[in-house]
Amino acid sequence: MASTLADEHTATAATAPAPPAPAALPRRTRLFALPEVRWAALAALAFLIAFPLDLAGAPAWAWGPLYAVCYAAGGWEPGWAGLTALRERTLDVDLLMVVAAIGAAAIGQYLDGGLLIVIFAVSGALEALATRRTEDSVRGLLDLAPSTAVRLTADGEETVAATALAVGDTVLVRPGERLPADGTVLDGASEVDQASITGEPLPAEKRSGDTVFAGTLNGTGALRVRVEADASESVIARIVTMVEEASGTKAPTQLFIEKIEQRYSVGVVVATLALFAVPLAFGAALTPTLLRAMTFMIVASPCAVVLATMPPLLSAIANAGRHGVLVKSAVAMERLGSVTRVAMDKTGTLTEGTPRVAAVRALPGFDEDEALSAAAAAELPSEHPLARAVVTAARDRGLRPADATDFSSVPGRGVRATVADRTVEVGSPSGLLTDEQPTGVLQTDGLPTGAASPGGAAAAGKPVAGPEAARQAVAEYEEDGRTAVVVLIDGTPAAVLALADRLRPGAPRAVARLRALAGAEPALLTGDNGRTAARTAEESGMTDVRAGLLPEDKVAAVRAWQEQGERVLVVGDGVNDAPALAAADSGVAMGRAGSDLALETADAVVVRDEIGAVPTVVALSRRARQLVKQNLVIASVCIGGLVVWDLAGHLPLPLGVLGHEGSTVLVGLNGLRLLRTAAWRRAAA
């Protein structure tokens, strides 16, 4: 029926006017398209030029204007944000940083102030870039669904915008086209690649009565589909909405210093004003009073606290990057170490995402190599993932598939070709196994056997079993969560192949380490079928398995854990994982085969697809958090001691600056310990 549909509409397609191509829209924001990035780059450049000139003792006119450019370019945005917050009767750390930088410059500490300005400017630019890139990927996701569709009417075909389709319309989807809407198959048979929605590694067979999703890719057959949902209600549109909502409603995450910024900022400002105003009210001299207040503001400024937090996290980010894990921000690195629950996708995350031939069962009268070589010869012209797996398996055994002729592909059945004057068919059990297959004697002379001797084990005249043995093998493989493929030679079942998505190397150890780090059983969340999911879970050592999930189901599971007080880490790779990655407290995407949306939505990306890197970066984050706590203790002791000295006695300004700078350098060096390769090795142990 599918072939009939395809032939029936070929002439119409040839004469129908092509729909106008939609205007190309920029989908990925360029780095310097954002003003925050441009200002931060200017501030950093001016600082990097001024810094060596200042240290080398160059005249002030050489480096002074450069520091001024640094202060202006990097400080005006956080300063304006701080003033805006001040109008709303709140005092945040942005304004305090700018005031501290200006105060440092007022007493000649231009380097300190410039460093604070650059840290804040670059941090703000990275945050703005990450936000914009996520928005770009969400918009780009809409490209999965075609902009036009072929609607069938009483008068024939008409090309309409996909958004104009209404519930009840019938559309024609030709081979190789994407589905324009969610719907139900009315007529035809094909295989649809719906990995973007369900994560299944192999295309799913679709016949009359089956559900299909917008944005999925049709295979070799033509389908008539009744539209069941408006474009705004399709699964792909709901994914876009869920990602946007999750990104917009996720509670703001902050570094430790930002969580206490209000009280700290108010305290420093009030104390500084008091140290200046109260002595003046009692007749103190202006200059020493101002100098003492300024000294207090310098020693109490959060430079050491900021550096107590940032160097360990930035060092951990740099170390992870050298080992193939891209963590997008210091906040993301800090958050990774606090997870208490881990949820993982299956296809492309725990597994490689590519089907492999896991077993070959030759049926009576045939040899394994003989049947596999014939199947590979028939599949060689096909681009189907199953075909590539069969050909790869034959080549791995050293077999050389013979040339095939008269190749054809029948949707819902498989492929057929003539190999060495024999008809070879490879495809689904439901399409190939019938009760009419012969059970008598099979002549195999001339069949290619690769490395086997002519005729192989299937010597002429040997009796063969009928389809019963094939059905038994199929049932066993499917019960084990594998995909079964039947090979027929001249209409007789010759072998059953078991295909499975291979587990990534190190997956069981990664799961065990994540269980130990989080203190809870990791969960497998997948859109694949239950048997396949159970097999993968068993191989990887997981017991919490949730299969057949759509993207909204994964989000619901994440939300349920969060309502119980859990901090959730989601590990995934596909479009269908993006909503859960956005909703989770932390998200890690597998980078090599990950979708653009998943990569931009996640907080971290495993560039080399090494699943073992996920628990390692979590452990490294926990080490960074420990160093942050150490640094905060050091900074607090130093700041507290200097403040008490200034309040209770007379702290000379040079000594105050020295103590302040010493504590800043100390915590900075302590944080840099995580740059060492040994830190990654310890985290991986």
C-alpha positions as CSV (number, residue, x, y, z in Angstrom):
1,M,0.0,0.0,0.0
2,A,2.8,2.4,0.8
3,S,4.5,1.8,-2.5
4,T,1.1,2.4,-4.2
5,L,0.7,5.7,-2.4
6,A,4.2,6.8,-3.4
7,D,3.6,5.9,-7.0
8,E,0.2,7.5,-7.0
9,H,1.4,10.9,-5.9
10,T,4.7,11.0,-7.9
11,A,3.2,12.7,-10.9
12,T,1.3,15.2,-8.7
13,A,4.5,16.0,-6.8
14,A,6.4,16.6,-10.0
15,T,3.9,19.1,-11.3
16,A,2.9,20.8,-8.0
17,P,4.6,24.2,-7.5
18,A,7.3,24.1,-4.9
19,P,6.4,26.1,-1.7
20,P,8.4,29.2,-1.2
21,A,11.4,28.7,1.0
22,P,11.2,30.4,4.3
23,A,13.6,33.2,5.0
24,A,16.7,32.0,6.8
25,L,16.9,33.3,10.3
26,P,20.0,33.5,12.4
27,R,19.7,30.7,15.0
28,R,22.9,31.1,17.0
29,T,23.9,34.4,18.6
30,R,27.5,35.4,17.8
31,L,29.8,36.0,20.7
32,F,30.3,39.7,20.2
33,A,26.7,40.4,19.3
34,L,25.9,40.9,23.0
35,P,26.8,44.2,24.5
36,E,27.7,42.5,27.8
37,V,30.4,40.6,26.0
38,R,31.7,43.6,24.2
39,W,32.0,45.7,27.4
40,A,33.5,42.8,29.3
41,A,36.1,42.2,26.6
42,L,37.0,45.9,26.5
43,A,37.4,46.0,30.3
44,A,39.6,42.9,30.3
45,L,41.7,44.1,27.5
46,A,42.3,47.5,29.1
47,F,43.2,45.7,32.4
48,L,45.6,43.3,30.8
49,I,47.5,46.1,29.1
50,A,47.5,48.3,32.2
51,F,48.6,45.6,34.6
52,P,52.1,45.0,33.3
53,L,52.7,48.7,32.8
54,D,51.7,49.4,36.4
55,L,53.9,46.6,37.7
56,A,56.9,47.7,35.6
57,G,56.8,51.2,37.1
58,A,55.7,53.0,34.0
59,P,54.5,56.6,34.4
60,A,50.9,57.0,35.5
61,W,49.9,58.6,32.2
62,A,50.7,55.3,30.5
63,W,48.5,53.0,32.6
64,G,46.1,55.5,34.3
65,P,43.8,56.0,31.3
66,L,43.7,52.2,30.7
67,Y,42.5,51.6,34.2
68,A,39.9,54.3,33.7
69,V,38.7,52.5,30.6
70,C,38.6,49.2,32.5
71,Y,36.5,50.8,35.3
72,A,34.1,52.5,33.0
73,A,33.6,49.6,30.5
74,G,33.2,46.9,33.1
75,G,31.6,48.9,35.9
76,W,28.8,50.9,34.4
77,E,26.4,47.9,34.0
78,P,26.8,46.4,37.5
79,G,26.8,50.0,38.9
80,W,23.6,50.8,37.1
81,A,22.1,47.5,38.2
82,G,23.1,48.3,41.8
83,L,21.6,51.8,41.6
84,T,18.4,50.4,40.2
85,A,18.2,47.9,43.1
86,L,18.9,50.8,45.4
87,R,15.9,52.7,44.1
88,E,13.9,49.6,45.1
89,R,15.4,49.9,48.6
90,T,17.7,46.9,48.2
91,L,21.5,46.9,48.3
92,D,23.3,44.2,46.3
93,V,26.8,43.1,45.9
94,D,27.1,44.7,42.4
95,L,26.9,48.2,43.8
96,L,29.2,47.2,46.7
97,M,31.8,45.9,44.2
98,V,31.7,49.1,42.2
99,V,32.0,51.3,45.4
100,A,34.8,49.1,46.7
101,A,36.6,49.4,43.3
102,I,36.3,53.1,43.3
103,G,37.4,53.3,47.0
104,A,40.4,51.2,46.1
105,A,41.3,53.5,43.3
106,A,40.8,56.5,45.6
107,I,43.7,55.4,47.8
108,G,45.9,54.3,44.9
109,Q,45.0,50.6,44.7
110,Y,44.0,50.7,41.1
111,L,45.0,47.0,40.5
112,D,42.6,45.7,43.2
113,G,39.7,47.7,41.9
114,G,40.3,46.7,38.3
115,L,40.5,43.1,39.1
116,L,37.1,43.2,40.9
117,I,35.6,45.0,37.9
118,V,36.9,42.5,35.4
119,I,35.7,39.5,37.5
120,F,32.2,40.9,37.7
121,A,32.1,42.0,34.0
122,V,33.2,38.7,32.6
123,S,30.9,36.8,34.9
124,G,27.9,38.8,33.7
125,A,28.9,38.4,30.1
126,L,29.1,34.6,30.4
127,E,25.7,34.5,32.0
128,A,24.2,36.7,29.3
129,L,25.8,34.5,26.5
130,A,24.5,31.3,28.1
131,T,21.0,32.7,28.4
132,R,20.9,33.9,24.8
133,R,22.4,30.6,23.4
134,T,19.7,28.7,25.2
135,E,17.0,30.9,23.7
136,D,18.6,30.4,20.2
137,S,18.4,26.6,20.6
138,V,14.8,26.7,21.7
139,R,13.9,28.7,18.6
140,G,16.0,26.4,16.4
141,L,14.0,23.4,17.8
142,L,11.0,24.6,15.8
143,D,13.0,23.8,12.6
144,L,12.4,20.1,13.3
145,A,8.8,20.5,12.2
146,P,8.4,21.3,8.5
147,S,7.0,24.7,7.6
148,T,4.7,23.3,5.0
149,A,2.5,20.2,4.5
150,V,0.7,18.4,1.7
151,R,-3.0,18.4,2.7
152,L,-5.4,16.0,0.9
153,T,-8.8,17.4,-0.1
154,A,-11.6,16.3,-2.3
155,D,-10.0,18.1,-5.2
156,G,-6.6,16.5,-4.8
157,E,-3.5,17.9,-3.0
158,E,-2.6,21.4,-1.8
159,T,0.5,22.7,-0.1
160,V,-0.3,24.7,3.0
161,A,1.6,26.1,6.0
162,A,2.0,23.5,8.7
163,T,0.5,26.0,11.2
164,A,-2.7,26.1,9.0
165,L,-3.5,22.5,9.6
166,A,-6.6,21.8,11.7
167,V,-7.6,18.7,13.7
168,G,-9.2,16.3,11.3
169,D,-7.2,17.2,8.2
170,T,-5.5,14.5,6.2
171,V,-1.9,15.0,5.1
172,L,0.3,13.0,2.8
173,V,3.9,12.4,4.1
174,R,6.2,11.1,1.4
175,P,9.4,9.1,2.0
176,G,12.2,11.1,3.6
177,E,9.9,13.9,4.7
178,R,9.3,15.1,8.3
179,L,5.9,14.7,9.8
180,P,4.1,18.1,9.9
181,A,1.8,17.4,12.8
182,D,0.9,14.9,15.5
183,G,-1.6,12.4,14.2
184,T,-2.8,8.9,13.4
185,V,-1.8,6.9,10.4
186,L,-4.8,6.2,8.2
187,D,-3.2,4.4,5.4
188,G,0.3,3.2,4.3
189,A,3.2,1.6,6.1
190,S,6.7,3.0,6.8
191,E,9.4,3.3,9.5
192,V,9.6,6.6,11.3
193,D,12.7,7.8,13.1
194,Q,11.2,9.3,16.3
195,A,14.4,9.4,18.3
196,S,13.9,13.2,18.9
197,I,10.8,12.4,20.8
198,T,11.2,9.0,22.4
199,G,14.9,8.4,22.2
200,E,14.4,5.0,20.5
201,P,17.7,4.0,18.6
202,L,15.8,2.3,15.7
203,P,13.1,3.7,13.5
204,A,9.6,2.5,14.6
205,E,7.3,0.7,12.3
206,K,4.1,2.6,11.6
207,R,0.9,1.2,10.1
208,S,-2.8,2.2,10.1
209,G,-3.9,3.2,13.5
210,D,-0.4,4.1,14.9
211,T,0.4,7.5,16.4
212,V,3.1,9.7,14.8
213,F,4.6,12.9,16.0
214,A,5.4,16.2,14.4
215,G,9.1,16.7,13.5
216,T,9.9,13.0,13.3
217,L,11.4,11.6,10.0
218,N,9.5,9.3,7.7
219,G,11.3,6.4,6.2
220,T,10.8,4.6,2.8
221,G,7.0,4.5,2.7
222,A,4.3,7.0,2.1
223,L,1.8,7.7,4.9
224,R,-1.7,9.3,5.0
225,V,-2.0,10.9,8.4
226,R,-5.0,12.4,10.1
227,V,-4.1,15.5,12.2
228,E,-5.0,15.0,15.8
229,A,-3.5,18.2,17.4
230,D,-3.0,21.8,16.4
231,A,0.6,22.9,15.8
232,S,0.7,24.7,19.1
233,E,-0.3,21.5,20.9
234,S,2.1,19.1,19.2
235,V,4.7,17.2,21.3
236,I,7.5,19.2,19.7
237,A,5.8,22.5,20.5
238,R,5.2,21.3,24.1
239,I,8.9,20.6,24.4
240,V,9.7,24.2,23.4
241,T,7.2,25.5,25.9
242,M,8.5,23.2,28.7
243,V,12.1,24.3,28.1
244,E,11.2,28.0,28.1
245,E,9.0,27.6,31.3
246,A,11.6,25.6,33.1
247,S,14.4,28.1,32.2
248,G,12.2,31.0,33.3
249,T,10.8,29.6,36.5
250,K,13.8,27.8,37.9
251,A,14.7,29.4,41.2
252,P,17.7,31.8,40.7
253,T,21.0,30.1,41.7
254,Q,23.7,32.1,43.4
255,L,27.1,31.7,44.8
256,F,27.5,31.8,48.5
257,I,28.6,35.5,48.7
258,E,25.5,36.5,46.7
259,K,23.2,34.7,49.1
260,I,24.4,36.9,52.0
261,E,25.1,40.0,49.9
262,Q,22.2,42.1,51.2
263,R,23.1,41.9,54.9
264,Y,26.8,42.1,54.2
265,S,26.5,45.1,51.9
266,V,24.3,47.0,54.3
267,G,26.6,46.2,57.2
268,V,29.7,47.5,55.4
269,V,28.0,50.6,54.2
270,V,26.4,51.4,57.5
271,A,29.7,50.8,59.4
272,T,31.7,52.9,57.0
273,L,29.3,55.8,57.2
274,A,29.3,55.5,61.0
275,L,33.1,55.5,61.3
276,F,33.1,58.7,59.2
277,A,30.1,60.6,60.6
278,V,30.2,59.7,64.3
279,P,33.8,60.9,65.0
280,L,33.1,64.1,63.0
281,A,30.0,64.8,65.1
282,F,32.3,64.7,68.2
283,G,34.8,67.1,66.7
284,A,37.3,64.7,65.1
285,A,39.5,66.0,62.3
286,L,38.3,65.3,58.8
287,T,41.4,63.8,57.1
288,P,42.2,61.1,59.7
289,T,38.6,60.2,60.1
290,L,38.1,59.8,56.3
291,L,41.3,57.8,56.1
292,R,40.1,55.5,58.9
293,A,36.7,55.0,57.3
294,M,38.3,54.3,54.0
295,T,40.7,51.8,55.6
296,F,37.7,50.1,57.1
297,M,35.9,49.9,53.7
298,I,39.0,48.4,52.1
299,V,39.7,45.8,54.7
300,A,36.0,44.9,55.0
301,S,35.5,44.8,51.2
302,P,34.6,41.3,49.9
303,C,37.6,41.0,47.6
304,A,38.9,38.0,49.6
305,V,35.4,36.5,49.9
306,V,34.9,36.8,46.1
307,L,38.3,35.2,45.4
308,A,37.5,32.6,48.1
309,T,34.6,31.5,46.0
310,M,35.7,31.9,42.4
311,P,39.3,30.4,42.1
312,P,38.3,26.9,43.3
313,L,35.3,26.8,41.0
314,L,37.1,28.3,38.0
315,S,40.0,26.0,38.6
316,A,37.7,23.0,38.7
317,I,36.1,24.3,35.5
318,A,39.5,24.5,33.8
319,N,40.5,21.1,35.0
320,A,37.3,19.5,33.9
321,G,37.7,21.2,30.5
322,R,41.1,19.7,30.0
323,H,39.5,16.3,30.6
324,G,36.6,16.7,28.2
325,V,33.9,18.2,30.4
326,L,32.7,21.7,29.6
327,V,31.0,23.3,32.7
328,K,29.4,26.5,31.7
329,S,29.7,28.7,34.8
330,A,30.9,28.8,38.4
331,V,27.4,28.6,39.6
332,A,26.9,25.4,37.6
333,M,30.1,23.9,39.0
334,E,29.0,24.7,42.5
335,R,25.6,23.2,42.0
336,L,26.9,19.9,40.6
337,G,28.4,19.0,43.9
338,S,25.1,19.4,45.8
339,V,23.0,16.8,43.9
340,T,21.1,14.2,45.9
341,R,19.3,12.4,43.1
342,V,20.5,11.3,39.6
343,A,18.3,10.6,36.6
344,M,19.8,9.2,33.4
345,D,18.5,8.8,29.8
346,K,19.2,5.5,28.1
347,T,19.8,5.9,24.3
348,G,22.9,7.9,23.6
349,T,23.7,8.4,27.4
350,L,24.1,5.0,29.1
351,T,24.3,3.4,25.6
352,E,26.1,4.4,22.5
353,G,22.9,5.2,20.6
354,T,23.9,2.9,17.6
355,P,22.4,-0.5,17.1
356,R,24.8,-3.4,16.9
357,V,24.3,-7.1,16.0
358,A,24.6,-8.8,19.4
359,A,23.9,-12.3,18.3
360,V,23.4,-14.4,15.2
361,R,21.3,-17.6,15.4
362,A,21.6,-19.8,12.4
363,L,18.5,-22.0,11.8
364,P,18.9,-25.7,11.0
365,G,20.5,-26.1,7.6
366,F,22.5,-22.9,7.6
367,D,25.8,-21.6,8.9
368,E,26.1,-18.3,10.9
369,D,28.7,-16.7,8.6
370,E,26.8,-17.9,5.6
371,A,23.5,-16.3,6.6
372,L,25.2,-13.1,7.9
373,S,27.1,-12.6,4.7
374,A,24.0,-13.0,2.6
375,A,22.1,-10.5,4.9
376,A,24.9,-8.0,4.6
377,A,25.0,-8.3,0.8
378,A,21.3,-7.6,0.7
379,E,21.5,-4.7,3.2
380,L,24.6,-3.1,1.7
381,P,22.6,-0.6,-0.6
382,S,20.4,0.5,2.3
383,E,20.9,3.5,4.6
384,H,18.8,2.2,7.4
385,P,20.6,2.0,10.8
386,L,19.7,-1.7,11.0
387,A,21.4,-2.2,7.6
388,R,24.6,-0.5,8.7
389,A,24.6,-2.7,11.8
390,V,24.3,-5.9,9.8
391,V,27.0,-4.8,7.3
392,T,29.3,-3.8,10.2
393,A,28.8,-7.2,11.9
394,A,29.7,-9.1,8.7
395,R,32.9,-7.0,8.2
396,D,33.9,-7.5,11.8
397,R,33.9,-11.2,11.2
398,G,36.0,-10.8,8.1
399,L,33.2,-11.5,5.7
400,R,33.0,-9.8,2.3
401,P,29.4,-9.4,1.2
402,A,28.9,-10.3,-2.4
403,D,27.3,-7.8,-4.9
404,A,23.5,-7.7,-4.8
405,T,21.1,-6.9,-7.7
406,D,17.4,-6.1,-7.9
407,F,17.5,-4.3,-4.5
408,S,14.2,-3.1,-3.2
409,S,12.9,-1.9,0.1
410,V,9.3,-2.7,1.3
411,P,8.0,-0.6,4.2
412,G,6.9,-2.8,7.1
413,R,8.7,-5.8,5.7
414,G,12.4,-5.1,5.0
415,V,14.7,-5.3,2.1
416,R,15.0,-7.8,-0.8
417,A,17.8,-8.4,-3.2
418,T,19.3,-11.1,-5.4
419,V,22.6,-12.5,-4.1
420,A,24.4,-15.2,-6.1
421,D,21.2,-16.1,-7.9
422,R,19.3,-16.5,-4.6
423,T,16.6,-14.2,-3.2
424,V,17.6,-12.8,0.1
425,E,15.2,-10.9,2.4
426,V,16.1,-9.2,5.7
427,G,13.5,-7.5,7.8
428,S,11.0,-7.6,10.6
429,P,9.6,-10.9,11.9
430,S,6.0,-9.7,11.5
431,G,6.6,-9.0,7.8
432,L,8.7,-12.0,6.9
433,L,7.5,-15.0,9.0
434,T,4.5,-16.7,7.6
435,D,3.0,-20.2,7.8
436,E,3.7,-20.8,4.1
437,Q,7.5,-21.0,4.4
438,P,8.9,-24.3,3.2
439,T,10.1,-27.0,5.6
440,G,11.6,-29.4,3.2
441,V,15.0,-29.6,1.5
442,L,17.1,-26.5,0.6
443,Q,19.8,-26.4,-2.1
444,T,22.5,-23.8,-1.2
445,D,25.0,-24.3,-4.0
446,G,26.4,-20.9,-5.0
447,L,25.4,-19.0,-1.9
448,P,28.2,-16.7,-0.7
449,T,29.7,-18.0,2.5
450,G,32.6,-15.6,3.0
451,A,35.4,-17.4,4.8
452,A,33.3,-20.6,5.1
453,S,33.7,-23.5,2.7
454,P,31.4,-23.7,-0.3
455,G,27.9,-24.6,0.9
456,G,29.0,-24.1,4.5
457,A,27.1,-26.2,7.0
458,A,24.0,-26.1,4.9
459,A,25.0,-28.9,2.6
460,A,22.7,-29.7,-0.3
461,G,19.9,-31.9,0.7
462,K,19.8,-31.2,4.4
463,P,16.4,-30.9,6.0
464,V,15.5,-27.5,7.4
465,A,13.0,-26.4,10.0
466,G,10.1,-24.1,9.1
467,P,9.4,-20.7,10.7
468,E,8.8,-22.3,14.1
469,A,12.5,-22.2,15.0
470,A,12.7,-18.6,13.8
471,R,9.7,-17.6,15.9
472,Q,11.2,-19.2,18.9
473,A,14.4,-17.3,18.4
474,V,12.5,-14.0,17.8
475,A,10.5,-14.5,21.0
476,E,13.6,-15.2,23.1
477,Y,15.4,-12.1,21.7
478,E,12.4,-9.8,22.2
479,E,11.9,-11.2,25.7
480,D,15.5,-10.2,26.4
481,G,14.8,-6.7,25.3
482,R,16.6,-7.0,21.9
483,T,15.4,-6.2,18.4
484,A,15.0,-9.4,16.3
485,V,15.6,-9.4,12.5
486,V,14.9,-12.4,10.3
487,V,16.9,-13.4,7.3
488,L,15.2,-15.4,4.5
489,I,17.0,-17.2,1.6
490,D,14.7,-18.2,-1.2
491,G,11.7,-17.8,1.1
492,T,13.2,-20.1,3.8
493,P,14.2,-18.7,7.3
494,A,18.0,-18.9,7.4
495,A,18.9,-17.0,10.6
496,V,17.6,-14.6,13.2
497,L,19.8,-11.6,14.2
498,A,19.5,-9.9,17.6
499,L,20.2,-6.2,17.5
500,A,20.9,-4.2,20.7
501,D,22.2,-0.7,21.6
502,R,25.5,-1.4,23.2
503,L,26.2,-0.1,26.7
504,R,28.9,2.5,27.0
505,P,32.2,1.3,28.4
506,G,32.4,2.1,32.1
507,A,28.6,2.6,32.5
508,P,28.1,0.2,35.4
509,R,31.0,1.8,37.3
510,A,29.7,5.3,36.6
511,V,26.2,4.3,37.9
512,A,27.8,2.8,41.1
513,R,29.8,6.0,41.7
514,L,26.8,8.3,41.1
515,R,24.8,6.1,43.6
516,A,27.6,6.6,46.2
517,L,28.0,10.3,45.6
518,A,24.2,11.2,45.6
519,G,23.3,8.7,48.4
520,A,20.3,7.5,46.4
521,E,19.5,5.0,43.7
522,P,19.9,6.5,40.2
523,A,16.9,6.3,38.0
524,L,16.6,5.4,34.3
525,L,14.2,7.7,32.5
526,T,13.6,6.6,28.9
527,G,11.1,6.8,26.1
528,D,12.1,3.3,24.9
529,N,10.1,0.2,25.6
530,G,10.1,-1.6,28.9
531,R,11.9,-4.7,27.9
532,T,14.8,-2.9,26.3
533,A,15.0,-0.4,29.2
534,A,15.0,-3.3,31.8
535,R,17.9,-5.0,29.9
536,T,20.0,-1.8,29.9
537,A,19.2,-1.2,33.6
538,E,20.3,-4.7,34.5
539,E,23.5,-4.4,32.6
540,S,24.3,-1.1,34.2
541,G,23.3,-2.0,37.7
542,M,20.2,0.2,38.0
543,T,16.9,-0.9,39.7
544,D,14.7,2.2,39.3
545,V,13.5,1.9,35.7
546,R,10.8,4.1,34.1
547,A,10.2,3.4,30.4
548,G,7.9,4.7,27.7
549,L,8.2,8.3,28.9
550,L,7.5,11.3,26.8
551,P,9.4,14.5,27.6
552,E,6.6,15.8,29.9
553,D,6.8,12.6,31.9
554,K,10.5,13.1,32.5
555,V,9.9,16.6,33.7
556,A,7.1,15.4,36.0
557,A,9.5,12.9,37.6
558,V,12.1,15.6,38.2
559,R,9.5,18.0,39.7
560,A,8.3,15.2,42.0
561,W,11.8,14.7,43.4
562,Q,12.3,18.4,43.8
563,E,9.0,18.7,45.8
564,Q,10.5,16.1,48.2
565,G,13.5,18.3,48.7
566,E,15.9,16.5,46.4
567,R,18.5,18.3,44.3
568,V,18.3,16.5,40.9
569,L,20.9,15.9,38.3
570,V,19.7,14.8,34.9
571,V,22.1,13.3,32.3
572,G,20.8,13.1,28.7
573,D,21.6,13.8,25.1
574,G,18.4,14.3,23.0
575,V,15.7,16.8,22.2
576,N,13.4,14.8,24.4
577,D,15.7,15.2,27.4
578,A,16.0,19.0,27.1
579,P,12.9,19.9,29.2
580,A,14.2,17.6,32.0
581,L,17.7,19.1,31.7
582,A,16.2,22.6,32.0
583,A,13.9,21.7,34.9
584,A,16.6,19.9,36.9
585,D,18.9,21.6,39.5
586,S,21.8,20.4,37.3
587,G,21.9,19.0,33.8
588,V,24.7,17.2,32.0
589,A,24.6,16.5,28.2
590,M,26.5,14.0,26.2
591,G,28.3,16.1,23.6
592,R,29.3,14.0,20.7
593,A,25.8,13.0,19.5
594,G,23.8,15.4,21.7
595,S,21.2,17.7,20.1
596,D,21.8,21.4,20.0
597,L,19.0,22.0,22.4
598,A,20.3,19.5,25.0
599,L,23.8,21.0,24.7
600,E,22.7,24.5,25.3
601,T,20.1,23.7,28.0
602,A,22.5,21.6,30.1
603,D,24.8,23.1,32.7
604,A,27.7,20.9,31.6
605,V,28.6,18.9,28.4
606,V,30.7,15.7,28.3
607,V,32.5,16.5,25.0
608,R,34.0,13.0,24.5
609,D,30.9,11.1,25.5
610,E,32.8,9.3,28.4
611,I,30.1,8.4,30.8
612,G,32.7,8.0,33.6
613,A,33.4,11.7,33.4
614,V,29.9,12.5,34.9
615,P,30.6,11.2,38.5
616,T,34.2,12.5,38.3
617,V,33.0,16.1,37.6
618,V,30.4,15.7,40.5
619,A,33.2,14.6,42.8
620,L,35.4,17.5,41.6
621,S,32.6,19.9,42.3
622,R,32.4,18.6,45.8
623,R,36.1,19.1,46.3
624,A,35.7,22.7,45.0
625,R,32.9,23.3,47.5
626,Q,35.2,22.1,50.3
627,L,37.9,24.5,49.2
628,V,35.4,27.3,49.0
629,K,34.4,26.7,52.6
630,Q,38.1,26.6,53.6
631,N,38.7,29.9,51.8
632,L,35.7,31.5,53.4
633,V,37.0,30.6,56.8
634,I,40.4,32.1,56.0
635,A,38.9,35.2,54.5
636,S,36.5,35.7,57.4
637,V,39.3,35.3,60.0
638,C,41.5,37.8,58.1
639,I,38.8,40.3,57.5
640,G,37.5,40.0,61.0
641,G,40.9,40.5,62.5
642,L,41.6,43.6,60.4
643,V,38.2,45.1,61.1
644,V,38.6,44.6,64.9
645,W,42.0,46.1,64.7
646,D,40.7,49.1,62.8
647,L,37.7,49.6,65.2
648,A,39.5,48.9,68.5
649,G,42.8,50.5,67.7
650,H,44.6,52.3,64.9
651,L,45.2,50.2,61.8
652,P,47.7,51.9,59.5
653,L,46.4,52.1,56.0
654,P,49.5,50.4,54.4
655,L,49.2,47.5,56.9
656,G,45.5,47.2,56.3
657,V,46.1,47.0,52.5
658,L,48.9,44.5,53.1
659,G,46.7,42.3,55.3
660,H,43.8,42.6,52.8
661,E,46.0,41.8,49.8
662,G,47.7,39.0,51.7
663,S,44.4,37.3,52.5
664,T,43.2,37.7,49.0
665,V,46.4,36.1,47.6
666,L,46.2,33.3,50.1
667,V,42.7,32.2,49.3
668,G,43.4,32.6,45.6
669,L,46.4,30.3,45.7
670,N,44.5,27.8,47.8
671,G,41.7,27.7,45.2
672,L,44.2,27.1,42.4
673,R,45.1,23.7,43.8
674,L,42.3,22.2,41.7
675,L,44.1,23.1,38.5
676,R,46.5,20.1,39.0
677,T,45.9,16.9,37.1
678,A,46.1,15.0,40.4
679,A,42.9,16.7,41.5
680,W,41.0,15.1,38.5
681,R,42.6,11.7,39.2
682,R,41.6,11.8,42.8
683,A,38.0,12.8,41.8
684,A,38.0,9.8,39.4
685,A,39.2,7.3,41.9
